Amino acid sequence: MRSWRRTSFMIFLVLVFVCIFLLAFSFVNSTPINGQTVADEYNISVGQSIFDGQSIVGINKTIEVPLLGNFGFLTHQLLAFDLQGIFMSASTGVVPFDFTTVSGEGIDSYGNAKGIDGPGYITFEGDKLAVKGPDNYVWGYSAPYKLLCKTESGVDVIEGDKVVQSVPVDQIKNLNYSNDYYNNDTIVSWYNYDADVGSTFTLEKGMKGFSDGRSDISSSEVPKIFGQDVVDYAAEYPTGSPILLYSGNYSVEDGEVYGTSLGSHPEYGDSIREVNARQFVEAWNGTIIPPNSTSSGKDYVYFESASDAAAPGGSASHGVCPPARALRAAVLAEGFGLPVGMDETEDAVMFDYNPACDITVTNNHDYPVQIKMWTEGEGPGMGLYAQIERYIPK
């Protein structure tokens, strides 16, 4: 036993001295490399989102290089006491690429992300590759990824920037696309009554324009990286809306509550006004606006019309103005500007603006806020309330 230990120790020492010698030799003969050249050579997707433990060169993929001329890469195997790896390299003539030579923060010697809490991303630090963890807040903008485009003969199904299917007019009714907000009937109605040639209908949304500069992601990647809740939230809001994708350590601070009552205007129909007031609250409650961003209320919220000779077209969505006044008061008290689509009068909502998706609020804080709205009671005395919640970073 003692003889075996002595022999193993001697082998280890010989390997150490050989590697030191060969390391010095490899520096003399090697070509300088950096993060950019390695990223180009091995198709590393700089900007790609990544989690702790994942390889920057892809799942189940490693980089091996010829041992000759890269003897120095045995060093990280030595430091890990990976004797089996060293013997394998010696017998096969290839050695795992040592990423410590071209990387900095967040990457181990084998090219795996390390020390990352949450969805990080691959980037550069100077001339080195790095994986950075998410900022305290990460947001982006929803963007069409899978959509229908009306053609002269039907619709094209487009994913990313490629047409994957062309569907003739008589087969549109058989398309099997739906979610909580549209179905085949919606698509057929859009094609027949709303769309011109070239018009598009969004089926699935990806994300682009990230606050931390990471790469755009497809609709299938959104739930994998940021969760199904993000998909559900984005589906409720118009395409192009800012979406808070990740939030780190923060505390919630409640702003003051502002409220009003529905009141009675029988000339417009108080029952219609109550429906519209509740719809306005539904459209805006839960809206999260990232830092220094602008958002509308939800899409797919519909309002009843009431006759009004003074309104364009002779009708208006009466009943939305009382809750709009509560929202306006909360927004202005927060130090935000007057929402687009509102004025400072008692009526609050301007004609020709959809009270849900045309009105916009701009958050000028350096942290996200959430709009909370709710009702109490019913009828003309129904209370309508608005409040701003602040996501203050710790």
Phi, psi and omega per residue, in radians:
M1 nan -0.781 -3.131
R2 -1.115 -0.675 3.130
S3 -1.121 -0.713 3.125
W4 -1.105 -0.729 3.123
R5 -1.126 -0.713 -3.138
R6 -1.129 -0.703 3.130
T7 -1.144 -0.750 3.122
S8 -1.095 -0.708 3.141
F9 -1.138 -0.710 3.132
M10 -1.131 -0.702 3.106
I11 -1.076 -0.748 -3.132
F12 -1.086 -0.767 3.133
L13 -1.095 -0.726 3.119
V14 -1.071 -0.752 3.122
L15 -1.089 -0.698 3.107
V16 -1.054 -0.853 -3.107
F17 -1.167 -0.650 3.105
V18 -1.123 -0.742 -3.125
C19 -1.167 -0.687 3.094
I20 -1.077 -0.772 3.129
F21 -1.101 -0.808 -3.100
L22 -1.229 -0.516 3.070
L23 -1.071 -0.829 3.106
A24 -1.077 -0.670 3.138
F25 -1.142 -0.698 -3.092
S26 -1.194 -0.558 3.093
F27 -1.090 -0.598 -3.110
V28 -1.219 -0.610 -2.996
N29 -1.803 -0.156 -3.040
S30 -1.454 2.723 3.056
T31 -1.599 2.348 -3.121
P32 -1.001 2.402 3.093
I33 -2.264 2.774 3.059
N34 -2.559 -3.117 -3.086
G35 -1.023 -0.709 -3.103
Q36 -1.160 -0.772 -3.115
T37 -1.150 -0.661 3.111
V38 -1.189 -0.725 3.106
A39 -1.067 -0.715 3.132
D40 -1.201 -0.744 -3.069
E41 -1.160 -0.677 -3.007
Y42 -1.977 0.311 3.044
N43 0.935 0.794 3.068
I44 -1.373 2.203 -3.034
S45 -1.462 1.549 3.091
V46 -1.125 2.292 -3.058
G47 1.759 -0.251 -3.122
Q48 -1.175 2.436 3.048
S49 -1.272 2.551 -3.046
I50 -2.696 2.601 3.121
F51 -1.923 2.848 3.139
D52 -0.963 2.312 3.112
G53 1.602 -0.274 3.123
Q54 -1.397 2.627 3.137
S55 -1.442 2.456 3.118
I56 -1.306 -0.183 3.124
V57 -1.819 0.214 3.048
G58 1.879 2.816 -3.104
I59 -1.172 2.349 3.103
N60 0.976 0.549 3.138
K61 -2.254 2.284 3.087
T62 -2.199 2.835 3.084
I63 -1.892 2.141 3.046
E64 -2.099 2.441 -3.099
V65 -2.202 2.781 3.130
P66 -1.039 2.391 3.111
L67 -1.090 -0.672 3.129
L68 -1.155 2.106 -3.093
G69 1.591 -0.139 3.127
N70 -2.310 0.624 -3.112
F71 -1.056 -0.522 -3.123
G72 -1.063 -0.373 -3.124
F73 -1.262 -0.155 3.032
L74 -1.257 -0.272 -3.069
T75 -1.017 -0.782 -3.078
H76 -1.222 -0.427 3.025
Q77 -1.251 -0.640 3.081
L78 -1.138 -0.795 -3.117
L79 -1.098 -0.487 3.112
A80 -1.578 0.066 -3.086
F81 0.950 0.657 -3.128
D82 -1.563 1.275 -3.101
L83 -1.123 -0.648 3.119
Q84 -1.094 -0.718 3.109
G85 -1.111 -0.671 3.129
I86 -1.132 -0.783 3.115
F87 -1.116 -0.660 3.109
M88 -1.117 -0.735 3.116
S89 -1.098 -0.726 -3.128
A90 -1.154 -0.608 -3.079
S91 -1.463 -0.508 -3.101
T92 -1.687 -0.365 -3.129
G93 1.452 0.151 3.069
V94 -2.217 2.723 -3.090
V95 -2.412 2.484 3.081
P96 -1.062 2.392 3.107
F97 -1.071 2.344 3.132
D98 -1.642 1.797 -3.050
F99 -1.256 -0.212 3.089
T100 -1.117 -0.324 -3.138
T101 -1.321 -0.343 -3.068
V102 -2.302 0.114 -3.045
S103 -2.231 2.826 3.104
G104 -2.165 -2.047 -3.046
E105 -1.055 2.351 2.897
G106 1.389 0.227 3.132
I107 -2.329 2.267 3.097
D108 -1.533 -3.131 -3.017
S109 -1.153 -0.384 3.132
Y110 -1.631 0.063 3.093
G111 1.527 0.332 3.096
N112 -1.694 2.490 3.061
A113 -1.148 2.424 -3.127
K114 -2.437 2.554 3.069
G115 1.227 0.445 -3.074
I116 -1.814 2.222 3.089
D117 -1.883 1.856 -3.099
G118 1.681 -3.048 -3.090
P119 -1.304 1.788 3.082
G120 -1.500 -2.952 3.110
Y121 -2.716 2.669 -3.122
I122 -1.461 2.354 -3.114
T123 -2.634 -3.007 3.055
F124 -1.981 2.526 2.893
E125 -2.087 1.731 -3.011
G126 1.131 -2.142 3.127
D127 -1.739 0.263 -3.116
K128 -1.970 2.611 2.995
L129 -1.323 2.612 3.115
A130 -2.647 2.729 2.952
V131 -2.070 2.109 -3.134
K132 -1.836 2.461 3.022
G133 -1.252 2.896 -3.132
P134 -1.169 2.586 2.988
D135 -1.103 2.977 3.138
N136 -0.976 -0.592 3.037
Y137 -2.286 2.377 3.026
V138 -2.194 2.257 3.078
W139 -2.420 2.797 3.089
G140 -2.604 -2.906 -3.095
Y141 -2.197 2.329 3.112
S142 -1.156 2.524 -3.097
A143 -2.535 2.530 3.106
P144 -1.041 2.310 3.050
Y145 -2.109 -0.814 3.032
K146 -2.022 2.177 -3.039
L147 -2.618 2.879 3.019
L148 -1.814 2.434 3.061
C149 -2.163 2.158 -3.124
K150 -1.227 2.298 3.089
T151 -2.050 -3.136 3.106
E152 -1.138 -0.463 -3.026
S153 -2.029 0.039 -3.112
G154 2.786 -2.258 3.084
V155 -2.400 2.599 2.944
D156 -1.752 2.386 2.998
V157 -1.623 2.127 -3.050
I158 -2.053 2.288 3.009
E159 -2.104 2.187 -3.031
G160 1.107 -2.026 3.103
D161 -2.089 0.377 -3.097
K162 -2.085 2.427 3.011
V163 -1.400 2.062 -3.087
V164 -1.804 -0.242 -3.139
Q165 -2.843 2.452 3.011
S166 -1.999 2.196 -3.017
V167 -2.028 2.143 3.110
P168 -1.219 2.827 -3.047
V169 -0.946 -0.770 -3.042
D170 -1.282 -0.101 3.118
Q171 -1.856 -0.064 -3.114
I172 -1.054 -0.648 -3.128
K173 -1.113 -0.276 -3.123
N174 -1.716 0.008 3.115
L175 -1.118 2.369 -3.047
N176 -1.812 1.064 3.122
Y177 -2.067 2.332 3.103
S178 -2.925 2.760 2.922
N179 -2.614 -2.768 -3.104
D180 -1.221 -0.208 -2.976
Y181 -2.110 -0.169 3.079
Y182 -2.662 2.808 3.056
N183 -2.588 -2.941 -3.099
N184 -1.082 -0.620 3.107
D185 -1.094 -0.695 3.098
T186 -1.078 -0.760 -3.110
I187 -1.137 -0.772 3.123
V188 -1.086 -0.748 3.116
S189 -1.100 -0.747 3.093
W190 -1.024 -0.800 -3.101
Y191 -1.111 -0.761 -3.025
N192 -1.368 -0.566 -2.944
Y193 -2.117 -0.439 -3.011
D194 -1.919 -0.458 -2.954
A195 -1.705 2.464 2.906
D196 -1.799 2.916 3.067
V197 -1.018 2.225 -3.081
G198 1.746 -0.267 3.099
S199 -1.199 2.639 -3.109
T200 -2.147 2.688 3.082
F201 -2.250 2.074 -3.073
T202 -1.375 2.191 3.092
L203 -1.691 -0.763 -3.131
E204 -2.429 2.570 -3.080
K205 -1.990 2.330 2.931
G206 -1.680 -2.917 3.128
M207 -2.301 2.476 3.110
K208 -2.515 3.057 3.064
G209 1.089 0.786 -3.075
F210 -1.148 2.535 -3.121
S211 -1.141 -0.463 -3.126
D212 -1.761 0.094 3.022
G213 1.530 0.083 3.132
R214 -1.194 2.924 -3.058
S215 -1.269 2.701 3.040
D216 -1.026 2.659 3.117
I217 -2.238 2.652 -3.115
S218 -1.388 2.987 -3.134
S219 -1.110 -0.585 -3.139
S220 -1.268 -0.415 -3.128
E221 -1.456 -0.422 -3.064
V222 -0.968 -0.923 -3.125
P223 -1.175 -0.549 -3.135
K224 -1.170 -0.642 -3.048
I225 -1.631 -0.739 -3.014
F226 -2.041 -0.107 3.042
G227 1.765 2.741 -3.115
Q228 -1.165 -0.497 3.131
D229 -1.033 -0.632 3.115
V230 -1.160 -0.726 3.102
V231 -1.046 -0.811 -3.110
D232 -1.124 -0.706 3.134
Y233 -1.139 -0.837 -3.105
A234 -1.069 -0.584 -3.137
A235 -1.127 -0.470 -3.090
E236 -1.391 -0.316 -2.995
Y237 -1.993 2.733 -3.121
P238 -1.015 2.561 3.068
T239 -1.012 2.370 -3.087
G240 1.709 -0.031 3.136
S241 -1.261 2.590 3.036
P242 -1.287 2.371 -3.063
I243 -2.188 2.141 3.024
L244 -1.301 2.017 -3.005
L245 -1.706 -0.550 -3.082
Y246 -2.632 2.435 3.054
S247 -2.382 2.323 -3.101
G248 -1.601 -2.260 -3.045
N249 -1.458 1.946 -3.117
Y250 -2.601 2.867 3.036
S251 -2.105 2.650 -3.140
V252 -1.663 2.242 3.113
E253 -2.087 2.149 -3.081
D254 -1.494 2.295 2.988
G255 -1.424 3.116 -3.122
E256 -1.248 2.598 3.110
V257 -1.544 2.321 3.089
Y258 -2.107 2.411 -3.062
G259 -2.552 2.886 3.070
T260 -2.672 -3.133 3.088
S261 -2.098 2.775 -3.075
L262 -1.149 -0.750 -3.098
G263 1.304 3.091 -3.087
S264 -2.145 2.227 3.018
H265 -2.414 1.374 -3.045
P266 -1.046 -0.377 3.139
E267 -1.138 -0.365 3.108
Y268 -1.823 -0.098 -3.118
G269 1.543 1.750 -3.079
D270 -1.146 -0.505 3.113
S271 -1.191 -0.704 3.082
I272 -1.137 -0.727 -3.127
R273 -1.085 -0.675 3.134
E274 -1.156 -0.743 3.088
V275 -1.016 -0.816 -3.097
N276 -1.166 -0.639 3.095
A277 -1.098 -0.755 3.122
R278 -1.157 -0.636 3.115
Q279 -1.159 -0.662 3.090
F280 -1.080 -0.773 3.109
V281 -1.069 -0.749 3.104
E282 -1.065 -0.687 -3.088
A283 -1.148 -0.544 -3.007
W284 -1.894 -0.379 -3.121
N285 -1.125 2.256 3.122
G286 1.556 -0.001 3.125
T287 -1.187 2.156 3.135
I288 -1.879 2.209 -3.117
I289 -1.990 2.023 3.123
P290 -1.104 2.968 -3.123
P291 -0.997 2.400 3.051
N292 0.861 0.771 -3.116
S293 -2.284 2.876 -3.111
T294 -2.160 2.309 -3.128
S295 -2.383 2.678 2.982
S296 -1.728 -3.071 2.967
G297 -1.422 -2.951 -3.045
K298 -1.243 2.725 2.967
D299 -1.533 3.043 3.065
Y300 1.018 0.548 3.001
V301 -1.993 2.246 -2.990
Y302 -2.056 2.600 -3.058
F303 -2.157 2.579 3.076
E304 -1.443 2.622 3.112
S305 -1.797 2.495 3.065
A306 -2.168 2.498 -3.120
S307 -1.078 2.363 3.124
D308 -2.741 1.885 -3.087
A309 -1.089 -0.436 -3.109
A310 -1.434 -0.199 -3.074
A311 -1.559 2.622 3.036
P312 -1.031 2.263 -3.116
G313 1.420 -0.058 3.051
G314 1.468 0.170 3.092
S315 -2.648 2.809 -3.133
A316 -2.672 2.831 3.133
S317 -1.522 1.218 -3.120
H318 -1.144 2.525 -3.095
G319 1.918 -0.283 -3.137
V320 -1.429 -0.314 -3.040
C321 -1.219 -0.700 3.103
P322 -1.030 -0.860 3.084
P323 -1.157 -0.527 3.090
A324 -1.113 -0.625 3.099
R325 -1.131 -0.676 3.100
A326 -1.133 -0.768 3.103
L327 -1.101 -0.765 3.140
R328 -1.032 -0.755 -3.132
A329 -1.099 -0.748 -3.136
A330 -1.150 -0.705 -3.119
V331 -1.168 -0.811 -3.120
L332 -1.182 -0.636 3.105
A333 -1.131 -0.471 3.132
E334 -1.332 -0.189 -3.102
G335 1.635 0.148 3.070
F336 -1.434 2.862 3.087
G337 -1.323 2.934 3.066
L338 -1.050 2.228 -3.128
P339 -0.998 2.454 3.031
V340 -1.118 2.327 -3.102
G341 1.685 -0.048 3.057
M342 -2.076 2.723 2.969
D343 -2.160 -3.045 -3.037
E344 -1.670 0.208 -3.099
T345 -1.556 3.114 3.113
E346 -1.131 -0.560 -3.124
D347 -1.232 -0.538 3.001
A348 1.224 -1.007 -3.084
V349 -1.563 2.216 -3.121
M350 -1.361 2.583 3.054
F351 -1.039 2.682 3.106
D352 1.249 0.175 3.030
Y353 -1.988 2.178 3.021
N354 -1.144 2.192 -3.041
P355 -1.115 -0.313 -3.127
A356 -1.672 -1.071 -2.953
C357 -1.782 -0.046 3.090
D358 -1.756 -0.541 3.056
I359 -1.256 2.443 3.125
T360 -2.321 2.553 3.110
V361 -2.103 2.358 3.124
T362 -1.886 2.169 3.071
N363 -1.577 1.943 -3.137
N364 -1.663 0.180 3.070
H365 -1.409 2.895 3.056
D366 -1.636 0.343 3.082
Y367 -2.541 2.800 -3.097
P368 -1.272 2.781 2.991
V369 -2.332 2.719 3.039
Q370 -2.136 2.360 3.069
I371 -1.551 2.171 3.067
K372 -1.947 2.269 3.063
M373 -2.368 2.568 3.122
W374 -2.752 2.920 3.118
T375 -2.102 2.769 3.017
E376 -2.415 2.262 3.132
G377 1.424 -2.845 -3.107
E378 -2.706 2.978 3.130
G379 1.251 -2.898 -3.091
P380 -1.019 -0.445 3.133
G381 -1.543 0.087 -3.111
M382 -1.020 2.271 3.093
G383 -1.497 2.478 -3.108
L384 -2.231 2.177 -2.948
Y385 -2.292 2.613 3.110
A386 -2.454 2.573 -3.130
Q387 -2.668 2.540 3.045
I388 -1.795 2.201 3.014
E389 -1.783 2.307 -3.111
R390 -1.805 2.330 3.071
Y391 -1.699 1.545 -3.036
I392 -1.492 2.138 3.139
P393 -1.180 2.443 3.100
K394 -1.482 nan nan
